């Protein structure tokens, strides 16, 4: 995992008996007490709010890219343009 802590990027080698590239499977394992999971806060916020999951590194973030993907035929669409601008504003791009 690549993590940002106090302005420094740290790489952490994670090993264990379970491994998945499917986020929902990893969350289910964490809910079952099988380990920790690295997920976006927005993805697990309801579980955090309900007390079903707990943040273990609250001051640590992970850099991530977000892509707006749409068909080329919609490149001039006002709706797409407004949506992309909204996402840029909300995500700080």
KARA-V581482 format. One record per pair of residues at least 24 apart in sequence whose C-alpha atoms are under 6 Angstrom apart, sorted by the first residue. I is the first residue (numbers start at 1). J is the second residue. Records with the same first field share a line. If there is no record, write none. Layout:
# KARA-V581482
I->J + J
This chain:
# KARA-V581482
3->61 + 62
4->60 + 61 + 62
5->60
